[in-house]
């Protein structure tokens, strides 16, 4: 229900992203993004993988992205 977490999840419906990409896209600091991603990982909503030194985050289940997009579609009517 946190707006920042919802915005992060919405961003991850588009593509996998690292903390700095999310931070730039949403115009929020990296510490906040990292904290919210930790909560989302603990909830099982996102997963992480490393590519070299960079950790990328993605939605753990595609259905979560579908639900978010349907909610946005419904609210925009």
Rosetta constraint file for C-alpha pairs under 8 A:
AtomPair CA 1 CA 5 HARMONIC 7.44 0.50
AtomPair CA 1 CA 6 HARMONIC 7.02 0.50
AtomPair CA 2 CA 6 HARMONIC 6.33 0.50
AtomPair CA 3 CA 7 HARMONIC 6.14 0.50
AtomPair CA 4 CA 8 HARMONIC 6.19 0.50
AtomPair CA 4 CA 36 HARMONIC 7.47 0.50
AtomPair CA 5 CA 9 HARMONIC 6.13 0.50
AtomPair CA 5 CA 36 HARMONIC 6.07 0.50
AtomPair CA 5 CA 37 HARMONIC 7.67 0.50
AtomPair CA 5 CA 40 HARMONIC 7.49 0.50
AtomPair CA 6 CA 10 HARMONIC 6.08 0.50
AtomPair CA 7 CA 11 HARMONIC 6.21 0.50
AtomPair CA 7 CA 26 HARMONIC 7.51 0.50
AtomPair CA 8 CA 12 HARMONIC 6.29 0.50
AtomPair CA 8 CA 22 HARMONIC 6.98 0.50
AtomPair CA 8 CA 26 HARMONIC 7.85 0.50
AtomPair CA 8 CA 33 HARMONIC 7.91 0.50
AtomPair CA 9 CA 13 HARMONIC 6.45 0.50
AtomPair CA 9 CA 59 HARMONIC 7.20 0.50
AtomPair CA 9 CA 65 HARMONIC 7.50 0.50
AtomPair CA 10 CA 14 HARMONIC 7.30 0.50
AtomPair CA 10 CA 65 HARMONIC 7.13 0.50
AtomPair CA 10 CA 68 HARMONIC 6.80 0.50
AtomPair CA 10 CA 69 HARMONIC 7.81 0.50
AtomPair CA 11 CA 15 HARMONIC 7.07 0.50
AtomPair CA 11 CA 22 HARMONIC 7.31 0.50
AtomPair CA 12 CA 16 HARMONIC 5.63 0.50
AtomPair CA 12 CA 17 HARMONIC 6.67 0.50
AtomPair CA 12 CA 57 HARMONIC 7.49 0.50
AtomPair CA 12 CA 58 HARMONIC 5.76 0.50
AtomPair CA 12 CA 59 HARMONIC 6.17 0.50
AtomPair CA 12 CA 65 HARMONIC 7.90 0.50
AtomPair CA 13 CA 58 HARMONIC 7.90 0.50
AtomPair CA 13 CA 59 HARMONIC 6.93 0.50
AtomPair CA 13 CA 65 HARMONIC 5.16 0.50
AtomPair CA 15 CA 58 HARMONIC 7.26 0.50
AtomPair CA 16 CA 56 HARMONIC 6.14 0.50
AtomPair CA 16 CA 57 HARMONIC 5.46 0.50
AtomPair CA 16 CA 58 HARMONIC 4.76 0.50
AtomPair CA 16 CA 59 HARMONIC 7.82 0.50
AtomPair CA 17 CA 21 HARMONIC 5.87 0.50
AtomPair CA 17 CA 22 HARMONIC 6.30 0.50
AtomPair CA 17 CA 56 HARMONIC 5.16 0.50
AtomPair CA 17 CA 57 HARMONIC 5.40 0.50
AtomPair CA 17 CA 58 HARMONIC 6.87 0.50
AtomPair CA 18 CA 22 HARMONIC 6.33 0.50
AtomPair CA 18 CA 54 HARMONIC 6.89 0.50
AtomPair CA 18 CA 55 HARMONIC 5.78 0.50
AtomPair CA 18 CA 56 HARMONIC 4.36 0.50
AtomPair CA 18 CA 57 HARMONIC 5.96 0.50
AtomPair CA 19 CA 23 HARMONIC 6.00 0.50
AtomPair CA 19 CA 30 HARMONIC 6.24 0.50
AtomPair CA 19 CA 33 HARMONIC 6.33 0.50
AtomPair CA 19 CA 34 HARMONIC 6.47 0.50
AtomPair CA 19 CA 55 HARMONIC 7.70 0.50
AtomPair CA 19 CA 56 HARMONIC 7.45 0.50
AtomPair CA 19 CA 57 HARMONIC 7.98 0.50
AtomPair CA 20 CA 24 HARMONIC 6.14 0.50
AtomPair CA 20 CA 30 HARMONIC 6.29 0.50
AtomPair CA 21 CA 25 HARMONIC 6.07 0.50
AtomPair CA 22 CA 26 HARMONIC 5.99 0.50
AtomPair CA 22 CA 33 HARMONIC 7.18 0.50
AtomPair CA 23 CA 27 HARMONIC 5.53 0.50
AtomPair CA 23 CA 28 HARMONIC 5.10 0.50
AtomPair CA 23 CA 29 HARMONIC 5.69 0.50
AtomPair CA 23 CA 30 HARMONIC 5.45 0.50
AtomPair CA 23 CA 33 HARMONIC 6.36 0.50
AtomPair CA 24 CA 28 HARMONIC 6.92 0.50
AtomPair CA 28 CA 32 HARMONIC 6.94 0.50
AtomPair CA 28 CA 33 HARMONIC 7.16 0.50
AtomPair CA 29 CA 33 HARMONIC 6.55 0.50
AtomPair CA 30 CA 34 HARMONIC 6.03 0.50
AtomPair CA 31 CA 35 HARMONIC 6.17 0.50
AtomPair CA 32 CA 36 HARMONIC 6.18 0.50
AtomPair CA 33 CA 37 HARMONIC 6.03 0.50
AtomPair CA 34 CA 38 HARMONIC 6.15 0.50
AtomPair CA 35 CA 39 HARMONIC 6.53 0.50
AtomPair CA 36 CA 40 HARMONIC 6.21 0.50
AtomPair CA 37 CA 41 HARMONIC 6.03 0.50
AtomPair CA 37 CA 46 HARMONIC 7.57 0.50
AtomPair CA 38 CA 42 HARMONIC 6.23 0.50
AtomPair CA 39 CA 43 HARMONIC 6.25 0.50
AtomPair CA 40 CA 44 HARMONIC 6.26 0.50
AtomPair CA 40 CA 45 HARMONIC 5.31 0.50
AtomPair CA 40 CA 46 HARMONIC 5.84 0.50
AtomPair CA 41 CA 45 HARMONIC 5.83 0.50
AtomPair CA 41 CA 46 HARMONIC 5.07 0.50
AtomPair CA 41 CA 47 HARMONIC 6.11 0.50
AtomPair CA 44 CA 60 HARMONIC 6.92 0.50
AtomPair CA 45 CA 59 HARMONIC 6.10 0.50
AtomPair CA 45 CA 60 HARMONIC 5.46 0.50
AtomPair CA 45 CA 61 HARMONIC 7.19 0.50
AtomPair CA 45 CA 64 HARMONIC 7.69 0.50
AtomPair CA 46 CA 57 HARMONIC 6.51 0.50
AtomPair CA 46 CA 58 HARMONIC 5.49 0.50
AtomPair CA 46 CA 59 HARMONIC 4.42 0.50
AtomPair CA 46 CA 60 HARMONIC 4.54 0.50
AtomPair CA 46 CA 61 HARMONIC 7.77 0.50
AtomPair CA 47 CA 57 HARMONIC 5.68 0.50
AtomPair CA 47 CA 58 HARMONIC 5.50 0.50
AtomPair CA 47 CA 59 HARMONIC 6.22 0.50
AtomPair CA 47 CA 60 HARMONIC 5.24 0.50
AtomPair CA 48 CA 55 HARMONIC 6.42 0.50
AtomPair CA 48 CA 56 HARMONIC 5.51 0.50
AtomPair CA 48 CA 57 HARMONIC 4.46 0.50
AtomPair CA 48 CA 58 HARMONIC 6.38 0.50
AtomPair CA 49 CA 55 HARMONIC 5.57 0.50
AtomPair CA 49 CA 56 HARMONIC 5.41 0.50
AtomPair CA 49 CA 57 HARMONIC 6.61 0.50
AtomPair CA 50 CA 54 HARMONIC 5.68 0.50
AtomPair CA 50 CA 55 HARMONIC 4.33 0.50
AtomPair CA 50 CA 56 HARMONIC 6.11 0.50
AtomPair CA 51 CA 55 HARMONIC 6.25 0.50
AtomPair CA 51 CA 56 HARMONIC 7.32 0.50
AtomPair CA 59 CA 64 HARMONIC 7.17 0.50
AtomPair CA 59 CA 65 HARMONIC 7.21 0.50
AtomPair CA 60 CA 64 HARMONIC 7.94 0.50
AtomPair CA 61 CA 65 HARMONIC 7.53 0.50
AtomPair CA 62 CA 66 HARMONIC 6.56 0.50
AtomPair CA 63 CA 67 HARMONIC 6.14 0.50
AtomPair CA 64 CA 68 HARMONIC 6.29 0.50
AtomPair CA 65 CA 69 HARMONIC 6.13 0.50
AtomPair CA 66 CA 70 HARMONIC 6.09 0.50
AtomPair CA 67 CA 71 HARMONIC 6.13 0.50
AtomPair CA 68 CA 72 HARMONIC 6.28 0.50
AtomPair CA 69 CA 73 HARMONIC 6.06 0.50
AtomPair CA 70 CA 74 HARMONIC 6.03 0.50
AtomPair CA 71 CA 75 HARMONIC 6.16 0.50
AtomPair CA 72 CA 76 HARMONIC 6.13 0.50
AtomPair CA 73 CA 77 HARMONIC 6.82 0.50
